[in-house]
Amino acid sequence: MAIFFPFSATIHQENGLYTSICPEADIICKGITVEEAIENLKNEVEKFLGEELSQGFSKIIFY
């Protein structure tokens, strides 16, 4: 049985870098582009879970 837990990502731009935050896993990453910040966050969440985040993020918020 698979259990789906929705992970969200919040993206914030500051000083030329993008900060991505996953509040459910309490993980913060940075990237030069939005895509890089999201990919870095996805990789860290997968390490946290010990498995692939196959569904991606259920919601991505930019501010």
N, CA, C and O atoms as a GROMACS GRO file, in nm:
protein
  252
    1MET      N    1   0.083  -0.116   0.000
    1MET     CA    2   0.000   0.000   0.000
    1MET      C    3   0.089   0.125   0.000
    1MET      O    4   0.179   0.138   0.083
    2ALA      N    5   0.064   0.215  -0.092
    2ALA     CA    6   0.140   0.339  -0.101
    2ALA      C    7   0.068   0.449  -0.025
    2ALA      O    8  -0.054   0.462  -0.034
    3ILE      N    9   0.142   0.526   0.048
    3ILE     CA   10   0.085   0.640   0.120
    3ILE      C   11   0.138   0.766   0.053
    3ILE      O   12   0.258   0.782   0.036
    4PHE      N   13   0.048   0.855   0.016
    4PHE     CA   14   0.086   0.979  -0.048
    4PHE      C   15   0.083   1.091   0.055
    4PHE      O   16  -0.020   1.116   0.118
    5PHE      N   17   0.196   1.158   0.071
    5PHE     CA   18   0.202   1.273   0.160
    5PHE      C   19   0.242   1.393   0.076
    5PHE      O   20   0.352   1.395   0.020
    6PRO      N   21   0.156   1.491   0.065
    6PRO     CA   22   0.188   1.606  -0.020
    6PRO      C   23   0.295   1.696   0.041
    6PRO      O   24   0.281   1.743   0.154
    7PHE      N   25   0.400   1.718  -0.034
    7PHE     CA   26   0.506   1.810   0.006
    7PHE      C   27   0.492   1.937  -0.077
    7PHE      O   28   0.469   1.930  -0.198
    8SER      N   29   0.504   2.050  -0.014
    8SER     CA   30   0.496   2.177  -0.085
    8SER      C   31   0.633   2.243  -0.088
    8SER      O   32   0.721   2.210  -0.008
    9ALA      N   33   0.649   2.336  -0.180
    9ALA     CA   34   0.773   2.413  -0.191
    9ALA      C   35   0.737   2.560  -0.197
    9ALA      O   36   0.647   2.600  -0.271
   10THR      N   37   0.807   2.638  -0.121
   10THR     CA   38   0.794   2.784  -0.126
   10THR      C   39   0.925   2.839  -0.178
   10THR      O   40   1.032   2.804  -0.130
   11ILE      N   41   0.915   2.927  -0.279
   11ILE     CA   42   1.034   2.983  -0.344
   11ILE      C   43   1.038   3.133  -0.318
   11ILE      O   44   0.938   3.203  -0.334
   12HIS      N   45   1.153   3.180  -0.277
   12HIS     CA   46   1.172   3.322  -0.247
   12HIS      C   47   1.302   3.369  -0.312
   12HIS      O   48   1.405   3.303  -0.300
   13GLN      N   49   1.297   3.483  -0.382
   13GLN     CA   50   1.416   3.538  -0.445
   13GLN      C   51   1.473   3.650  -0.359
   13GLN      O   52   1.401   3.738  -0.313
   14GLU      N   53   1.605   3.644  -0.338
   14GLU     CA   54   1.672   3.747  -0.260
   14GLU      C   55   1.818   3.752  -0.300
   14GLU      O   56   1.886   3.650  -0.304
   15ASN      N   57   1.867   3.871  -0.330
   15ASN     CA   58   2.008   3.893  -0.364
   15ASN      C   59   2.057   3.805  -0.479
   15ASN      O   60   2.169   3.754  -0.475
   16GLY      N   61   1.974   3.786  -0.580
   16GLY     CA   62   2.014   3.709  -0.697
   16GLY      C   63   2.009   3.558  -0.682
   16GLY      O   64   2.040   3.487  -0.778
   17LEU      N   65   1.971   3.508  -0.566
   17LEU     CA   66   1.956   3.364  -0.543
   17LEU      C   67   1.811   3.331  -0.512
   17LEU      O   68   1.735   3.417  -0.465
   18TYR      N   69   1.774   3.208  -0.538
   18TYR     CA   70   1.641   3.160  -0.503
   18TYR      C   71   1.653   3.063  -0.385
   18TYR      O   72   1.736   2.972  -0.387
   19THR      N   73   1.572   3.084  -0.286
   19THR     CA   74   1.567   2.996  -0.170
   19THR      C   75   1.439   2.914  -0.179
   19THR      O   76   1.330   2.968  -0.196
   20SER      N   77   1.453   2.783  -0.169
   20SER     CA   78   1.337   2.693  -0.172
   20SER      C   79   1.323   2.629  -0.034
   20SER      O   80   1.420   2.586   0.027
   21ILE      N   81   1.199   2.624   0.012
   21ILE     CA   82   1.170   2.572   0.145
   21ILE      C   83   1.061   2.467   0.137
   21ILE      O   84   0.959   2.487   0.071
   22CYS      N   85   1.083   2.354   0.203
   22CYS     CA   86   0.980   2.251   0.217
   22CYS      C   87   0.943   2.248   0.366
   22CYS      O   88   1.014   2.186   0.445
   23PRO      N   89   0.834   2.313   0.404
   23PRO     CA   90   0.800   2.322   0.547
   23PRO      C   91   0.766   2.187   0.610
   23PRO      O   92   0.790   2.168   0.730
   24GLU      N   93   0.712   2.094   0.534
   24GLU     CA   94   0.674   1.964   0.589
   24GLU      C   95   0.796   1.884   0.635
   24GLU      O   96   0.788   1.808   0.732
   25ALA      N   97   0.908   1.901   0.565
   25ALA     CA   98   1.031   1.827   0.600
   25ALA      C   99   1.133   1.917   0.668
   25ALA      O  100   1.240   1.870   0.708
   26ASP      N  101   1.102   2.046   0.683
   26ASP     CA  102   1.191   2.143   0.746
   26ASP      C  103   1.326   2.146   0.674
   26ASP      O  104   1.432   2.138   0.737
   27ILE      N  105   1.320   2.159   0.540
   27ILE     CA  106   1.441   2.160   0.458
   27ILE      C  107   1.445   2.290   0.377
   27ILE      O  108   1.342   2.333   0.324
   28ILE      N  109   1.562   2.351   0.369
   28ILE     CA  110   1.583   2.474   0.293
   28ILE      C  111   1.701   2.452   0.199
   28ILE      O  112   1.804   2.398   0.239
   29CYS      N  113   1.686   2.495   0.073
   29CYS     CA  114   1.792   2.486  -0.026
   29CYS      C  115   1.800   2.616  -0.103
   29CYS      O  116   1.710   2.700  -0.096
   30LYS      N  117   1.909   2.633  -0.178
   30LYS     CA  118   1.927   2.751  -0.262
   30LYS      C  119   1.963   2.709  -0.402
   30LYS      O  120   2.008   2.597  -0.426
   31GLY      N  121   1.943   2.802  -0.496
   31GLY     CA  122   1.981   2.779  -0.634
   31GLY      C  123   1.995   2.911  -0.707
   31GLY      O  124   1.940   3.012  -0.664
   32ILE      N  125   2.067   2.909  -0.817
   32ILE     CA  126   2.085   3.029  -0.898
   32ILE      C  127   1.960   3.057  -0.980
   32ILE      O  128   1.929   3.173  -1.007
   33THR      N  129   1.888   2.952  -1.018
   33THR     CA  130   1.762   2.966  -1.091
   33THR      C  131   1.650   2.901  -1.009
   33THR      O  132   1.676   2.826  -0.914
   34VAL      N  133   1.526   2.932  -1.046
   34VAL     CA  134   1.412   2.869  -0.979
   34VAL      C  135   1.420   2.718  -0.995
   34VAL      O  136   1.398   2.643  -0.900
   35GLU      N  137   1.450   2.674  -1.116
   35GLU     CA  138   1.456   2.531  -1.145
   35GLU      C  139   1.562   2.461  -1.060
   35GLU      O  140   1.539   2.352  -1.009
   36GLU      N  141   1.677   2.525  -1.047
   36GLU     CA  142   1.784   2.466  -0.967
   36GLU      C  143   1.745   2.460  -0.819
   36GLU      O  144   1.773   2.361  -0.752
   37ALA      N  145   1.681   2.564  -0.769
   37ALA     CA  146   1.638   2.565  -0.630
   37ALA      C  147   1.535   2.455  -0.603
   37ALA      O  148   1.540   2.390  -0.499
   38ILE      N  149   1.443   2.434  -0.696
   38ILE     CA  150   1.343   2.328  -0.681
   38ILE      C  151   1.408   2.190  -0.690
   38ILE      O  152   1.376   2.101  -0.611
   39GLU      N  153   1.498   2.172  -0.785
   39GLU     CA  154   1.566   2.043  -0.801
   39GLU      C  155   1.650   2.010  -0.678
   39GLU      O  156   1.651   1.896  -0.632
   40ASN      N  157   1.722   2.110  -0.626
   40ASN     CA  158   1.801   2.087  -0.504
   40ASN      C  159   1.711   2.049  -0.387
   40ASN      O  160   1.745   1.960  -0.309
   41LEU      N  161   1.598   2.115  -0.376
   41LEU     CA  162   1.504   2.084  -0.269
   41LEU      C  163   1.448   1.943  -0.286
   41LEU      O  164   1.437   1.868  -0.189
   42LYS      N  165   1.412   1.908  -0.409
   42LYS     CA  166   1.358   1.774  -0.436
   42LYS      C  167   1.461   1.667  -0.397
   42LYS      O  168   1.425   1.566  -0.336
   43ASN      N  169   1.586   1.689  -0.432
   43ASN     CA  170   1.691   1.592  -0.397
   43ASN      C  171   1.706   1.577  -0.246
   43ASN      O  172   1.722   1.466  -0.196
   44GLU      N  173   1.701   1.687  -0.173
   44GLU     CA  174   1.715   1.681  -0.028
   44GLU      C  175   1.594   1.616   0.039
   44GLU      O  176   1.608   1.543   0.137
   45VAL      N  177   1.474   1.642  -0.014
   45VAL     CA  178   1.354   1.577   0.040
   45VAL      C  179   1.361   1.427   0.015
   45VAL      O  180   1.322   1.348   0.101
   46GLU      N  181   1.410   1.387  -0.102
   46GLU     CA  182   1.425   1.244  -0.131
   46GLU      C  183   1.524   1.178  -0.036
   46GLU      O  184   1.502   1.065   0.006
   47LYS      N  185   1.633   1.247  -0.003
   47LYS     CA  186   1.727   1.194   0.096
   47LYS      C  187   1.660   1.180   0.232
   47LYS      O  188   1.680   1.080   0.302
   48PHE      N  189   1.580   1.280   0.268
   48PHE     CA  190   1.506   1.278   0.395
   48PHE      C  191   1.410   1.159   0.400
   48PHE      O  192   1.400   1.091   0.503
   49LEU      N  193   1.340   1.134   0.289
   49LEU     CA  194   1.243   1.024   0.284
   49LEU      C  195   1.309   0.888   0.265
   49LEU      O  196   1.255   0.786   0.308
   50GLY      N  197   1.425   0.886   0.202
   50GLY     CA  198   1.490   0.761   0.169
   50GLY      C  199   1.429   0.694   0.047
   50GLY      O  200   1.449   0.575   0.023
   51GLU      N  201   1.354   0.772  -0.030
   51GLU     CA  202   1.294   0.721  -0.153
   51GLU      C  203   1.264   0.837  -0.247
   51GLU      O  204   1.270   0.954  -0.209
   52GLU      N  205   1.231   0.802  -0.372
   52GLU     CA  206   1.204   0.903  -0.473
   52GLU      C  207   1.073   0.974  -0.446
   52GLU      O  208   0.975   0.912  -0.405
   53LEU      N  209   1.071   1.104  -0.468
   53LEU     CA  210   0.950   1.185  -0.456
   53LEU      C  211   0.881   1.181  -0.592
   53LEU      O  212   0.887   1.277  -0.669
   54SER      N  213   0.816   1.069  -0.621
   54SER     CA  214   0.764   1.041  -0.756
   54SER      C  215   0.656   1.139  -0.801
   54SER      O  216   0.646   1.167  -0.921
   55GLN      N  217   0.578   1.191  -0.711
   55GLN     CA  218   0.469   1.282  -0.748
   55GLN      C  219   0.517   1.428  -0.755
   55GLN      O  220   0.440   1.515  -0.794
   56GLY      N  221   0.641   1.453  -0.717
   56GLY     CA  222   0.690   1.591  -0.714
   56GLY      C  223   0.625   1.667  -0.599
   56GLY      O  224   0.574   1.608  -0.505
   57PHE      N  225   0.628   1.798  -0.609
   57PHE     CA  226   0.566   1.881  -0.505
   57PHE      C  227   0.420   1.903  -0.539
   57PHE      O  228   0.385   1.930  -0.654
   58SER      N  229   0.333   1.893  -0.438
   58SER     CA  230   0.190   1.910  -0.463
   58SER      C  231   0.154   2.056  -0.487
   58SER      O  232   0.054   2.086  -0.552
   59LYS      N  233   0.238   2.147  -0.435
   59LYS     CA  234   0.211   2.290  -0.452
   59LYS      C  235   0.344   2.364  -0.447
   59LYS      O  236   0.429   2.334  -0.363
   60ILE      N  237   0.361   2.460  -0.538
   60ILE     CA  238   0.480   2.544  -0.538
   60ILE      C  239   0.432   2.689  -0.530
   60ILE      O  240   0.354   2.734  -0.614
   61ILE      N  241   0.478   2.760  -0.428
   61ILE     CA  242   0.436   2.898  -0.403
   61ILE      C  243   0.557   2.990  -0.424
   61ILE      O  244   0.665   2.964  -0.371
   62PHE      N  245   0.539   3.096  -0.501
   62PHE     CA  246   0.644   3.194  -0.522
   62PHE      C  247   0.608   3.323  -0.449
   62PHE      O  248   0.494   3.369  -0.456
   63TYR      N  249   0.703   3.380  -0.380
   63TYR     CA  250   0.680   3.513  -0.321
   63TYR      C  251   0.808   3.593  -0.321
   63TYR      O  252   0.810   3.707  -0.275
   0.00000   0.00000   0.00000
